[in-house]
Amino acid sequence: MTGSTIYDQHLDRTPANFTPLSPLSYIERTAAVYPDYPSVVYGDRRYTWAETYTRCRRLASALAGRGLGKGDTVSIIAANIPEMYEAHFGVPMAGAVLNAINTRLDAPIIAFILSHAEARVLIVDPEFSEVVRDALAQIDRPDLLVVDIEDPSFAGGAPVGTLSYDALLAEGDPDFDWSLPGDEWDAIALNYTSGTTGNPKGVVYHHRGAALNATSNILTWGMPQHAVYLWTLPMFHCNGWCFPWTMAANAGVSVCLRAVRDEPIYRAFREEKVTHFCGAPIVLNMLANAPDHMKDFDHQIKVMTAGAPPPAAVIEKMEAMGVDVTHVYGLTETYGPSVVCAWKEEWDGRPGAERAALKVRQGVRYVALSGLMVADPETLEPVPADGETMGEIFMQGNIVMKGYLKNPDATDRAFRGGWFASGDLGVMHPDGYIALKDRSKDIIISGGENISSVEVEDVLYKHPAVMEAAVVARPDEKWGETPCAFVELKPGQSVEAADLIAHCRANMAHFKAPKTVVFGELPKTSTGKIQKFLLRERARAL
């Protein structure tokens, strides 16, 4: 039935009853309600919400004064420092799109991003001035305004541009009359995927998705107002999983941290009374294995972890230490976390190992995600909820990206039958919780049998000598592929490859156990993910 109903008659959308959803409204409200509350902490620098809001308005005004507006890209390459936080508000307040660049990328990829994004402005942290100078030499962009952040606490780096960040802010009006986007579908941010095969793809976020996932973080985590959040997760990574905007909605404190190391993290726990932080399992592993004398905080701390399925042994160690672990899962294409292992009270009384095994699962939809399924990638037919049958994970809803910038083919491949295809393989458990088994490219097919690298890694992590482990496929004449384990041992520990293989065979089906073990340091991305594509190359070279 088409046509209007009684609910369509003179009940129109007007400025009085409709405002585009945007996380920019959160900082405006918090600055008005809690102007004197702390907003951002970085060493000796301490800002209130009134001060942070003023700095963001100055940035927006200065950018607008230089002719930037809707559809213009402002790139930034910076550590987790106040200027990076301010860019998340100041850039979109000018109507422009924020492109936070991965700080671990090399010059050719940074040059590609600046060109592909058609950046009008580039804001540079002194720590990354050298690689940026190399990147700029590879592109012919005399019109690109390069702005240098000056950080007295960082020794090193030389200016790359003609203007300092503080000088840019000085151009701006502290009372700049910015406005919300005309349409909540307007782009707010551009994030490039890791690009381990070929050039990275530019993932476009809209204001609506950013606002919904920012508040979804609070609901999912049960964050009390005025939480103290430690920035161990890079703000360039899916816009820090939308937490810059979350903390504005929460009226909390962002404790900035330039380097992710165990000692400064534990010091922040004690001195700043941190209540929440995020990080990849690799960060949890580092904290769990830190010297005991560092672990002298005396309050409840919550951590949200994602990036790779965390080993149950690592979760168990963190919880024994008094850190409550929430396991989430998502992709750059879903604004960061979009699935959570929602905890149920009836699981509280279970033994530590059993609790950890439950927490290893990725879980159920975030509040802001409409659809989640594990299905056959060809037919989109959901797999049985038996915890065994593998399929591809598909998502649907307001926190799925707009698409890939200037890449219609990749966008069309990602969106199939009204769903976003994640490229991740998993299973659906009978209780409706999904569990990730592998990236489709990471699954090992040995003698026609699928072996989950995650499952093998989980067993390896249970060995007392193992600090980190990653398993990839090694070509094999007889079996096609066999599991090859790359292992980094804890300091002072030693173990033979044969012992680790025997440990795996004692704890899983024999055909799943690694046939090869290689010892040494594991290559990682800036967010702590192990770079399996490099390990696959090493395994092939064996």
TIRO-103023 format. One record per residue (C-alpha): x, y, z; residue in three letters. Coordinates in nm, 4 decimals. Example, Ala and Ser with C-alpha at 12.3 -4.5 7.8 and 13.67 -1.06 7.14 Angstrom:
2
{atom {1.2300,-0.4500,0.7800},ALA} {atom {1.3670,-0.1060,0.7140},SER} 
//
This chain:
542
{atom {0.0000,0.0000,0.0000},MET} {atom {0.1384,0.3397,-0.0992},THR} {atom {0.0321,0.6943,-0.0342},GLY} {atom {0.0107,0.9038,0.2772},SER} {atom {-0.1470,0.8085,0.6073},THR} {atom {-0.2858,1.0218,0.8881},ILE} {atom {0.0701,1.0225,1.0286},TYR} {atom {0.2020,1.1976,0.7190},ASP} {atom {-0.0448,1.4883,0.7242},GLN} {atom {0.1157,1.8149,0.8340},HIS} {atom {0.3696,1.6252,1.0457},LEU} {atom {0.6727,1.7376,0.8519},ASP} {atom {1.0411,1.7482,0.9349},ARG} {atom {1.1357,2.1004,1.0456},THR} {atom {1.4358,2.2595,1.2190},PRO} {atom {1.2313,2.2422,1.5387},ALA} {atom {1.1980,1.8636,1.5370},ASN} {atom {1.4899,1.7370,1.3285},PHE} {atom {1.8644,1.7943,1.3557},THR} {atom {2.1228,1.5963,1.1579},PRO} {atom {2.3005,1.3481,1.3833},LEU} {atom {2.6632,1.4508,1.4375},SER} {atom {2.9172,1.3959,1.7165},PRO} {atom {3.0007,1.7665,1.6888},LEU} {atom {2.6920,1.8413,1.8988},SER} {atom {2.8481,1.6439,2.1868},TYR} {atom {3.1399,1.8793,2.2434},ILE} {atom {2.9132,2.1846,2.2225},GLU} {atom {2.6874,2.0431,2.4948},ARG} {atom {2.9710,1.9277,2.7210},THR} {atom {3.1527,2.2612,2.6966},ALA} {atom {2.8302,2.4382,2.7954},ALA} {atom {2.7365,2.2041,3.0814},VAL} {atom {3.0829,2.1163,3.2175},TYR} {atom {3.3093,2.4051,3.1048},PRO} {atom {3.5516,2.3730,3.3980},ASP} {atom {3.5779,1.9923,3.3981},TYR} {atom {3.9040,1.8410,3.2649},PRO} {atom {3.8960,1.7349,2.9001},SER} {atom {4.2480,1.6527,2.7805},VAL} {atom {4.5652,1.5713,2.9742},VAL} {atom {4.9107,1.5416,2.8166},TYR} {atom {5.2036,1.5580,3.0546},GLY} {atom {5.2016,1.9090,3.2015},ASP} {atom {4.9350,2.0288,2.9578},ARG} {atom {4.5853,2.0279,3.1095},ARG} {atom {4.2753,2.1548,2.9331},TYR} {atom {3.9150,2.2047,3.0423},THR} {atom {3.6196,2.1381,2.8150},TRP} {atom {3.5733,2.5138,2.7631},ALA} {atom {3.9377,2.5419,2.6541},GLU} {atom {3.9274,2.2390,2.4235},THR} {atom {3.6057,2.3619,2.2610},TYR} {atom {3.7622,2.7056,2.2073},THR} {atom {4.0707,2.5535,2.0471},ARG} {atom {3.8510,2.3419,1.8164},CYS} {atom {3.6497,2.6483,1.7134},ARG} {atom {3.9701,2.8390,1.6429},ARG} {atom {4.0921,2.5523,1.4227},LEU} {atom {3.7612,2.5404,1.2352},ALA} {atom {3.7600,2.9177,1.1891},SER} {atom {4.1194,2.9239,1.0632},ALA} {atom {4.0517,2.6463,0.8120},LEU} {atom {3.7319,2.8187,0.6918},ALA} {atom {3.9259,3.1458,0.6660},GLY} {atom {4.1690,2.9749,0.4318},ARG} {atom {3.8850,2.8655,0.2069},GLY} {atom {3.8223,2.5109,0.3279},LEU} {atom {3.4702,2.3749,0.3449},GLY} {atom {3.2469,2.0847,0.2507},LYS} {atom {3.4257,1.8071,0.0645},GLY} {atom {3.7787,1.9313,0.1398},ASP} {atom {4.0226,1.6887,0.3018},THR} {atom {4.2457,1.7815,0.5958},VAL} {atom {4.5096,1.5161,0.6653},SER} {atom {4.6955,1.4778,0.9944},ILE} {atom {4.9799,1.2495,1.0940},ILE} {atom {5.0305,1.2604,1.4682},ALA} {atom {5.0653,1.0566,1.7840},ALA} {atom {4.7933,1.0580,2.0514},ASN} {atom {4.8431,1.4218,2.1511},ILE} {atom {4.5925,1.7072,2.2128},PRO} {atom {4.6216,1.8435,1.8570},GLU} {atom {4.5134,1.5071,1.7173},MET} {atom {4.2125,1.5094,1.9515},TYR} {atom {4.1183,1.8670,1.8508},GLU} {atom {4.1345,1.7812,1.4791},ALA} {atom {3.8464,1.5352,1.5284},HIS} {atom {3.6192,1.8315,1.5998},PHE} {atom {3.7831,2.1368,1.4431},GLY} {atom {3.8157,1.9875,1.0942},VAL} {atom {3.4497,1.8754,1.0546},PRO} {atom {3.3296,2.1968,1.2252},MET} {atom {3.4693,2.3725,0.9168},ALA} {atom {3.2676,2.1297,0.7020},GLY} {atom {3.5839,1.9489,0.5926},ALA} {atom {3.6728,1.5785,0.6193},VAL} {atom {3.9387,1.4529,0.8615},LEU} {atom {4.1975,1.2078,0.7259},ASN} {atom {4.4068,1.0724,1.0141},ALA} {atom {4.7074,0.8893,0.8667},ILE} {atom {4.8680,0.5780,1.0130},ASN} {atom {5.1981,0.6887,1.1700},THR} {atom {5.3764,0.3644,1.0766},ARG} {atom {5.3328,0.4007,0.7012},LEU} {atom {5.6270,0.4610,0.4712},ASP} {atom {5.6727,0.7669,0.2509},ALA} {atom {5.5367,0.6187,-0.0767},PRO} {atom {5.2078,0.5123,0.0891},ILE} {atom {5.1710,0.8494,0.2661},ILE} {atom {5.2314,1.0191,-0.0700},ALA} {atom {4.9647,0.7981,-0.2293},PHE} {atom {4.7138,0.8856,0.0474},ILE} {atom {4.7749,1.2607,0.0225},LEU} {atom {4.7241,1.2466,-0.3540},SER} {atom {4.4281,1.0083,-0.3526},HIS} {atom {4.2494,1.2032,-0.0765},ALA} {atom {4.3227,1.5322,-0.2587},GLU} {atom {4.4357,1.6769,0.0751},ALA} {atom {4.4239,2.0562,0.1036},ARG} {atom {4.5992,2.0754,0.4416},VAL} {atom {4.8460,1.8419,0.6157},LEU} {atom {4.9086,1.8749,0.9919},ILE} {atom {5.2379,1.7130,1.1014},VAL} {atom {5.3630,1.5955,1.4412},ASP} {atom {5.7429,1.6537,1.4721},PRO} {atom {5.7958,1.2822,1.5405},GLU} {atom {5.6949,1.2083,1.1790},PHE} {atom {5.8486,1.5085,1.0034},SER} {atom {6.1202,1.3053,0.8308},GLU} {atom {5.8890,1.0531,0.6636},VAL} {atom {5.6473,1.3336,0.5706},VAL} {atom {5.9315,1.5316,0.4090},ARG} {atom {6.0133,1.2228,0.1992},ASP} {atom {5.6459,1.1778,0.1073},ALA} {atom {5.6044,1.5416,0.0022},LEU} {atom {5.9081,1.5088,-0.2249},ALA} {atom {5.7188,1.2380,-0.4162},GLN} {atom {5.4131,1.4504,-0.5000},ILE} {atom {5.3843,1.7765,-0.6891},ASP} {atom {5.1543,1.9730,-0.4580},ARG} {atom {5.2835,2.3285,-0.4056},PRO} {atom {4.9287,2.4288,-0.3018},ASP} {atom {4.9214,2.1852,-0.0050},LEU} {atom {4.9321,2.3804,0.3224},LEU} {atom {5.1654,2.1992,0.5638},VAL} {atom {5.1200,2.2849,0.9319},VAL} {atom {5.3750,2.1861,1.1982},ASP} {atom {5.2721,2.0856,1.5492},ILE} {atom {5.5267,2.2055,1.8054},GLU} {atom {5.5623,1.9707,2.1028},ASP} {atom {5.8206,2.0848,2.3623},PRO} {atom {5.8032,1.7406,2.5277},SER} {atom {5.9318,1.5711,2.2106},PHE} {atom {6.3020,1.6038,2.1336},ALA} {atom {6.3720,1.5929,1.7620},GLY} {atom {6.2007,1.6555,1.4335},GLY} {atom {6.2293,1.9641,1.2167},ALA} {atom {5.9526,2.1837,1.0683},PRO} {atom {5.8259,2.0666,0.7317},VAL} {atom {5.5820,2.3460,0.6540},GLY} {atom {5.5563,2.7223,0.6680},THR} {atom {5.3113,2.7570,0.9559},LEU} {atom {5.2888,2.6218,1.3107},SER} {atom {4.9699,2.4713,1.4529},TYR} {atom {4.9551,2.7409,1.7222},ASP} {atom {4.9935,3.0124,1.4575},ALA} {atom {4.7077,2.8556,1.2610},LEU} {atom {4.4898,2.8554,1.5747},LEU} {atom {4.5793,3.2214,1.6344},ALA} {atom {4.4212,3.3038,1.2965},GLU} {atom {4.0890,3.1597,1.4166},GLY} {atom {3.7954,3.3133,1.6003},ASP} {atom {3.7325,3.1543,1.9450},PRO} {atom {3.3618,3.2316,1.8972},ASP} {atom {3.3440,3.0928,1.5433},PHE} {atom {2.9809,3.0296,1.4516},ASP} {atom {3.0169,2.6811,1.3051},TRP} {atom {2.7164,2.4729,1.2021},SER} {atom {2.6174,2.1069,1.1960},LEU} {atom {2.6307,1.9329,0.8563},PRO} {atom {2.3446,2.0010,0.6204},GLY} {atom {2.2952,1.6255,0.5927},ASP} {atom {2.3991,1.3601,0.8456},GLU} {atom {2.5105,1.1485,0.5461},TRP} {atom {2.7873,1.4059,0.4781},ASP} {atom {3.1390,1.2700,0.5180},ALA} {atom {3.3134,1.3364,0.8495},ILE} {atom {3.6271,1.1216,0.8184},ALA} {atom {3.8395,0.9268,0.5729},LEU} {atom {4.0445,0.6279,0.6939},ASN} {atom {4.2735,0.4187,0.4780},TYR} {atom {4.2879,0.0409,0.5187},THR} {atom {4.6238,-0.1197,0.5882},SER} {atom {4.6945,-0.1896,0.2215},GLY} {atom {4.8956,-0.5079,0.2730},THR} {atom {4.8203,-0.6013,-0.0867},THR} {atom {4.8504,-0.3057,-0.3230},GLY} {atom {4.7382,0.0462,-0.2409},ASN} {atom {4.5176,0.1042,0.0639},PRO} {atom {4.1474,0.1823,0.0173},LYS} {atom {3.9932,0.5029,0.1540},GLY} {atom {3.7000,0.4236,0.3863},VAL} {atom {3.4502,0.7089,0.4168},VAL} {atom {3.2537,0.7700,0.7408},TYR} {atom {2.9449,0.9913,0.7742},HIS} {atom {2.8360,1.2101,1.0671},HIS} {atom {2.5425,0.9800,1.1476},ARG} {atom {2.7570,0.6691,1.1876},GLY} {atom {3.0196,0.8544,1.3916},ALA} {atom {2.7542,0.9894,1.6302},ALA} {atom {2.5830,0.6532,1.6705},LEU} {atom {2.9004,0.4526,1.7294},ASN} {atom {3.0361,0.7132,1.9715},ALA} {atom {2.7283,0.6736,2.1924},THR} {atom {2.7170,0.2995,2.1272},SER} {atom {3.0624,0.2767,2.2898},ASN} {atom {2.9202,0.4263,2.6112},ILE} {atom {2.6196,0.1928,2.6175},LEU} {atom {2.8207,-0.1150,2.5253},THR} {atom {3.0834,-0.0533,2.7906},TRP} {atom {2.8497,0.0841,3.0571},GLY} {atom {3.0767,0.3881,3.0849},MET} {atom {2.9868,0.6153,3.3770},PRO} {atom {2.9919,0.9884,3.3048},GLN} {atom {3.3318,1.1604,3.3430},HIS} {atom {3.5291,0.8422,3.2724},ALA} {atom {3.9091,0.8749,3.2542},VAL} {atom {4.0196,0.7247,2.9238},TYR} {atom {4.3844,0.6451,2.8425},LEU} {atom {4.4842,0.6780,2.4774},TRP} {atom {4.6749,0.3550,2.4131},THR} {atom {4.4755,0.2906,2.0937},LEU} {atom {4.5962,0.5164,1.8075},PRO} {atom {4.3520,0.7926,1.7194},MET} {atom {4.4354,0.7345,1.3534},PHE} {atom {4.2949,0.3803,1.3777},HIS} {atom {3.9244,0.4023,1.2774},CYS} {atom {3.9324,0.7473,1.4440},ASN} {atom {4.0327,0.5773,1.7666},GLY} {atom {3.7252,0.3516,1.7372},TRP} {atom {3.5184,0.6765,1.7553},CYS} {atom {3.6365,0.7381,2.1141},PHE} {atom {3.7389,1.1043,2.0568},PRO} {atom {3.3677,1.1693,2.0029},TRP} {atom {3.2686,0.9222,2.2767},THR} {atom {3.4700,1.1144,2.5353},MET} {atom {3.2997,1.4402,2.4369},ALA} {atom {2.9592,1.2778,2.4852},ALA} {atom {3.0800,1.1269,2.8134},ASN} {atom {3.2244,1.4601,2.9385},ALA} {atom {3.5254,1.2533,3.0420},GLY} {atom {3.9010,1.2978,3.0408},VAL} {atom {4.1298,1.1959,2.7545},SER} {atom {4.4740,1.1092,2.8905},VAL} {atom {4.7100,1.1370,2.5950},CYS} {atom {5.0124,0.9128,2.5608},LEU} {atom {5.2775,0.9445,2.2906},ARG} {atom {5.4306,0.5974,2.3274},ALA} {atom {5.2617,0.2706,2.4252},VAL} {atom {5.4943,0.1113,2.6798},ARG} {atom {5.4196,-0.0733,3.0024},ASP} {atom {5.5805,0.1739,3.2486},GLU} {atom {5.4008,0.4933,3.1313},PRO} {atom {5.0721,0.3017,3.1059},ILE} {atom {5.0938,0.1747,3.4642},TYR} {atom {5.2032,0.5222,3.5801},ARG} {atom {4.8944,0.6726,3.4143},ALA} {atom {4.6783,0.4083,3.5845},PHE} {atom {4.8117,0.5246,3.9233},ARG} {atom {4.8541,0.8987,3.8791},GLU} {atom {4.5590,0.9855,3.6524},GLU} {atom {4.3260,0.7208,3.7976},LYS} {atom {4.2503,0.5826,3.4516},VAL} {atom {3.9207,0.3927,3.4374},THR} {atom {3.9112,0.2802,3.0733},HIS} {atom {4.1508,0.2089,2.7873},PHE} {atom {4.1514,0.0193,2.4566},CYS} {atom {4.4158,-0.1910,2.2913},GLY} {atom {4.4976,-0.4873,2.0734},ALA} {atom {4.5672,-0.8214,2.2478},PRO} {atom {4.9369,-0.7478,2.1981},ILE} {atom {4.9043,-0.4507,2.4397},VAL} {atom {4.7274,-0.6703,2.6957},LEU} {atom {5.0002,-0.9301,2.6580},ASN} {atom {5.2671,-0.6648,2.7226},MET} {atom {5.0869,-0.5449,3.0360},LEU} {atom {5.0219,-0.8967,3.1652},ALA} {atom {5.3909,-0.9824,3.1321},ASN} {atom {5.5254,-0.6559,3.2799},ALA} {atom {5.7277,-0.6732,3.6041},PRO} {atom {5.5061,-0.7185,3.9105},ASP} {atom {5.6392,-0.4035,4.0817},HIS} {atom {5.4631,-0.1895,3.8165},MET} {atom {5.1203,-0.3377,3.8880},LYS} {atom {5.0379,-0.1368,4.1998},ASP} {atom {4.7150,0.0398,4.0971},PHE} {atom {4.4294,0.0064,4.3448},ASP} {atom {4.1083,0.0716,4.1479},HIS} {atom {3.8932,-0.1055,3.8893},GLN} {atom {4.0073,-0.0593,3.5289},ILE} {atom {3.8259,-0.1712,3.2159},LYS} {atom {3.9890,-0.2532,2.8846},VAL} {atom {3.8244,-0.3009,2.5461},MET} {atom {4.0259,-0.5237,2.3170},THR} {atom {4.0018,-0.6149,1.9481},ALA} {atom {4.2174,-0.6438,1.6399},GLY} {atom {4.2746,-1.0180,1.6568},ALA} {atom {4.0991,-1.2778,1.8703},PRO} {atom {4.2699,-1.2432,2.2115},PRO} {atom {4.4172,-1.5645,2.3487},PRO} {atom {4.2126,-1.6961,2.6423},ALA} {atom {4.5334,-1.7183,2.8478},ALA} {atom {4.5939,-1.3428,2.8101},VAL} {atom {4.2350,-1.2567,2.9095},ILE} {atom {4.2707,-1.4793,3.2151},GLU} {atom {4.5924,-1.3008,3.3218},LYS} {atom {4.4403,-0.9522,3.2825},MET} {atom {4.1303,-1.0414,3.4826},GLU} {atom {4.3424,-1.1995,3.7586},ALA} {atom {4.5249,-0.8651,3.7784},MET} {atom {4.1997,-0.6718,3.8312},GLY} {atom {4.1447,-0.5457,3.4759},VAL} {atom {3.7987,-0.6254,3.3364},ASP} {atom {3.8224,-0.7258,2.9686},VAL} {atom {3.5508,-0.6476,2.7140},THR} {atom {3.6111,-0.8161,2.3796},HIS} {atom {3.4857,-0.6359,2.0685},VAL} {atom {3.5273,-0.6901,1.6961},TYR} {atom {3.4963,-0.4725,1.3921},GLY} {atom {3.6755,-0.3332,1.0903},LEU} {atom {3.7811,0.0036,0.9545},THR} {atom {3.4699,-0.0291,0.7370},GLU} {atom {3.2430,-0.0470,1.0466},THR} {atom {3.3754,0.2569,1.2375},TYR} {atom {3.5867,0.0262,1.4520},GLY} {atom {3.4026,-0.1938,1.7043},PRO} {atom {3.0593,-0.3087,1.5904},SER} {atom {3.0289,-0.6495,1.7618},VAL} {atom {3.0734,-0.7151,2.1347},VAL} {atom {3.1015,-1.0248,2.3510},CYS} {atom {2.8142,-0.9012,2.5684},ALA} {atom {2.8707,-1.0438,2.9154},TRP} {atom {2.5955,-1.2208,3.1088},LYS} {atom {2.5767,-1.2281,3.4883},GLU} {atom {2.5117,-1.6017,3.4931},GLU} {atom {2.8678,-1.6509,3.3607},TRP} {atom {3.0258,-1.4701,3.6586},ASP} {atom {3.0570,-1.7775,3.8777},GLY} {atom {3.2343,-1.9919,3.6223},ARG} {atom {3.6057,-2.0811,3.6638},PRO} {atom {3.8577,-1.8315,3.5215},GLY} {atom {3.9548,-2.0481,3.2241},ALA} {atom {3.5896,-2.1053,3.1309},GLU} {atom {3.5094,-1.7332,3.1605},ARG} {atom {3.8071,-1.6532,2.9394},ALA} {atom {3.6929,-1.9080,2.6788},ALA} {atom {3.3529,-1.7361,2.6658},LEU} {atom {3.5164,-1.3924,2.6342},LYS} {atom {3.7285,-1.5044,2.3406},VAL} {atom {3.4156,-1.5117,2.1219},ARG} {atom {3.3444,-1.1947,1.9243},GLN} {atom {2.9784,-1.1921,2.0270},GLY} {atom {2.6666,-1.0054,1.9204},VAL} {atom {2.5660,-0.6786,1.7533},ARG} {atom {2.6632,-0.3398,1.8932},TYR} {atom {2.3612,-0.1260,1.9802},VAL} {atom {2.4147,0.0718,1.6579},ALA} {atom {2.4516,-0.2308,1.4274},LEU} {atom {2.1289,-0.3531,1.2646},SER} {atom {2.2334,-0.6877,1.1202},GLY} {atom {2.4998,-0.9522,1.1813},LEU} {atom {2.5185,-1.2973,1.0246},MET} {atom {2.7575,-1.5770,0.9330},VAL} {atom {2.6679,-1.6957,0.5851},ALA} {atom {2.7817,-1.8701,0.2710},ASP} {atom {2.9746,-1.5985,0.0801},PRO} {atom {2.8226,-1.7027,-0.2543},GLU} {atom {2.4547,-1.7557,-0.1655},THR} {atom {2.4309,-1.5379,0.1505},LEU} {atom {2.2495,-1.8306,0.3113},GLU} {atom {2.3144,-1.8242,0.6909},PRO} {atom {2.5186,-2.1186,0.8200},VAL} {atom {2.3759,-2.3450,1.0943},PRO} {atom {2.4208,-2.2026,1.4463},ALA} {atom {2.6241,-2.5046,1.5556},ASP} {atom {2.9549,-2.3413,1.6492},GLY} {atom {3.1249,-2.5548,1.3820},GLU} {atom {3.0136,-2.4587,1.0307},THR} {atom {3.2315,-2.1785,0.8956},MET} {atom {3.1044,-1.8931,0.6806},GLY} {atom {3.1800,-1.5284,0.6085},GLU} {atom {3.0759,-1.2604,0.8573},ILE} {atom {2.8342,-1.0036,0.7169},PHE} {atom {2.7139,-0.6757,0.8727},MET} {atom {2.4398,-0.4253,0.8045},GLN} {atom {2.3427,-0.0892,0.9493},GLY} {atom {2.4243,0.2733,1.0235},ASN} {atom {2.7822,0.2006,1.1323},ILE} {atom {2.8838,0.0503,0.7998},VAL} {atom {3.0927,0.2897,0.5874},MET} {atom {2.9542,0.5004,0.3025},LYS} {atom {3.1966,0.3142,0.0760},GLY} {atom {3.5502,0.3382,-0.0599},TYR} {atom {3.6615,0.6784,-0.1892},LEU} {atom {3.6883,0.6928,-0.5689},LYS} {atom {3.6749,0.3116,-0.5892},ASN} {atom {3.3308,0.2020,-0.7130},PRO} {atom {3.4433,-0.1531,-0.7981},ASP} {atom {3.5723,-0.2205,-0.4468},ALA} {atom {3.2574,-0.0607,-0.2990},THR} {atom {3.0330,-0.2836,-0.5096},ASP} {atom {3.2323,-0.5946,-0.4126},ARG} {atom {3.2013,-0.5056,-0.0427},ALA} {atom {2.8234,-0.4555,-0.0558},PHE} {atom {2.6377,-0.7703,-0.1605},ARG} {atom {2.2657,-0.8334,-0.1338},GLY} {atom {2.2161,-0.5493,0.1135},GLY} {atom {2.5046,-0.6638,0.3367},TRP} {atom {2.8674,-0.5654,0.3948},PHE} {atom {3.1023,-0.8596,0.3379},ALA} {atom {3.3769,-0.8487,0.6004},SER} {atom {3.6186,-1.0981,0.4464},GLY} {atom {3.6418,-1.2620,0.7897},ASP} {atom {3.5481,-1.6246,0.8506},LEU} {atom {3.3652,-1.7391,1.1612},GLY} {atom {3.1000,-1.9592,1.3150},VAL} {atom {2.7652,-1.8898,1.4815},MET} {atom {2.7169,-2.0514,1.8216},HIS} {atom {2.3753,-2.1836,1.9319},PRO} {atom {2.3343,-1.8831,2.1682},ASP} {atom {2.3689,-1.6363,1.8774},GLY} {atom {2.7275,-1.5335,1.9541},TYR} {atom {2.9700,-1.5379,1.6622},ILE} {atom {3.3316,-1.6496,1.6920},ALA} {atom {3.5963,-1.5378,1.4463},LEU} {atom {3.8033,-1.8191,1.3019},LYS} {atom {4.0234,-1.6357,1.0531},ASP} {atom {4.0584,-1.3820,0.7789},ARG} {atom {3.9577,-1.5653,0.4615},SER} {atom {4.3193,-1.5246,0.3453},LYS} {atom {4.4577,-1.6675,0.6739},ASP} {atom {4.2684,-1.9978,0.6791},ILE} {atom {4.5016,-2.2957,0.6323},ILE} {atom {4.3738,-2.5751,0.4068},ILE} {atom {4.5711,-2.8894,0.4787},SER} {atom {4.4781,-3.2105,0.3007},GLY} {atom {4.1376,-3.0580,0.2232},GLY} {atom {4.0696,-2.9771,0.5907},GLU} {atom {4.0263,-2.6178,0.7100},ASN} {atom {4.2548,-2.5229,1.0008},ILE} {atom {4.1916,-2.2007,1.1899},SER} {atom {4.5218,-2.0237,1.2610},SER} {atom {4.3495,-1.8550,1.5573},VAL} {atom {4.2719,-2.1918,1.7173},GLU} {atom {4.6362,-2.3055,1.6892},VAL} {atom {4.7599,-1.9715,1.8267},GLU} {atom {4.5263,-2.0013,2.1241},ASP} {atom {4.6849,-2.3357,2.2184},VAL} {atom {5.0382,-2.1982,2.1727},LEU} {atom {4.9624,-1.9061,2.4066},TYR} {atom {4.8787,-2.1555,2.6808},LYS} {atom {5.2406,-2.2735,2.6900},HIS} {atom {5.4171,-2.0984,2.9806},PRO} {atom {5.7240,-2.0024,2.7734},ALA} {atom {5.5321,-1.8356,2.4885},VAL} {atom {5.5019,-1.4557,2.4812},MET} {atom {5.3528,-1.4166,2.1315},GLU} {atom {5.2551,-1.6531,1.8529},ALA} {atom {5.1286,-1.6317,1.4962},ALA} {atom {5.0404,-1.9216,1.2665},VAL} {atom {5.0321,-1.9084,0.8858},VAL} {atom {5.0168,-2.1552,0.5982},ALA} {atom {5.3407,-2.3052,0.4685},ARG} {atom {5.3264,-2.4660,0.1227},PRO} {atom {5.3616,-2.8453,0.1397},ASP} {atom {5.3953,-3.0914,-0.1505},GLU} {atom {5.1900,-3.3632,0.0161},LYS} {atom {4.9249,-3.1675,0.2102},TRP} {atom {4.9019,-2.8510,0.0021},GLY} {atom {4.9569,-2.6404,0.3153},GLU} {atom {5.0607,-2.7092,0.6733},THR} {atom {5.0539,-2.4796,0.9794},PRO} {atom {5.3782,-2.2905,1.0412},CYS} {atom {5.4122,-2.1242,1.3839},ALA} {atom {5.6212,-1.8117,1.4447},PHE} {atom {5.6882,-1.7796,1.8158},VAL} {atom {5.8426,-1.5141,2.0394},GLU} {atom {5.9405,-1.6479,2.3819},LEU} {atom {5.9187,-1.4679,2.7154},LYS} {atom {6.2508,-1.3184,2.8332},PRO} {atom {6.4682,-1.5809,2.9968},GLY} {atom {6.2587,-1.8729,2.8669},GLN} {atom {6.3701,-2.1477,2.6312},SER} {atom {6.1844,-2.4337,2.4674},VAL} {atom {6.2488,-2.6658,2.1733},GLU} {atom {6.0313,-2.6615,1.8611},ALA} {atom {5.9510,-3.0312,1.9167},ALA} {atom {5.8205,-2.9520,2.2657},ASP} {atom {5.5848,-2.6831,2.1338},LEU} {atom {5.4561,-2.9150,1.8613},ILE} {atom {5.3966,-3.1859,2.1235},ALA} {atom {5.2145,-2.9313,2.3429},HIS} {atom {4.9823,-2.8497,2.0506},CYS} {atom {4.9223,-3.2146,1.9644},ARG} {atom {4.8275,-3.2801,2.3272},ALA} {atom {4.5658,-3.0033,2.3191},ASN} {atom {4.4043,-3.0278,1.9747},MET} {atom {4.3506,-3.2579,1.6783},ALA} {atom {4.6927,-3.3736,1.5577},HIS} {atom {4.6437,-3.2549,1.1989},PHE} {atom {4.5945,-2.8988,1.3263},LYS} {atom {4.9255,-2.8857,1.5152},ALA} {atom {5.2089,-2.6883,1.3521},PRO} {atom {5.4571,-2.8893,1.1492},LYS} {atom {5.7140,-2.6081,1.1666},THR} {atom {5.8116,-2.3673,1.4460},VAL} {atom {6.0259,-2.0568,1.3867},VAL} {atom {6.1536,-1.8552,1.6854},PHE} {atom {6.2104,-1.4787,1.6820},GLY} {atom {6.0480,-1.1353,1.7111},GLU} {atom {5.7158,-1.0942,1.5292},LEU} {atom {5.6575,-0.8024,1.2869},PRO} {atom {5.3667,-0.5792,1.3918},LYS} {atom {5.1562,-0.2886,1.2683},THR} {atom {5.1253,0.0361,1.4663},SER} {atom {4.8124,-0.0987,1.6365},THR} {atom {4.9898,-0.4123,1.7519},GLY} {atom {4.8475,-0.6498,1.4923},LYS} {atom {5.0951,-0.9129,1.3813},ILE} {atom {5.1735,-0.8679,1.0104},GLN} {atom {5.0868,-1.2117,0.8841},LYS} {atom {5.1506,-1.1232,0.5216},PHE} {atom {5.5211,-1.0857,0.6086},LEU} {atom {5.5157,-1.4168,0.7957},LEU} {atom {5.3485,-1.5861,0.4981},ARG} {atom {5.6376,-1.4644,0.2808},GLU} {atom {5.8881,-1.6074,0.5331},ARG} {atom {5.6994,-1.9374,0.5449},ALA} {atom {5.7041,-1.9619,0.1652},ARG} {atom {6.0795,-1.8896,0.1684},ALA} {atom {6.1372,-2.1819,0.4073},LEU} 
//
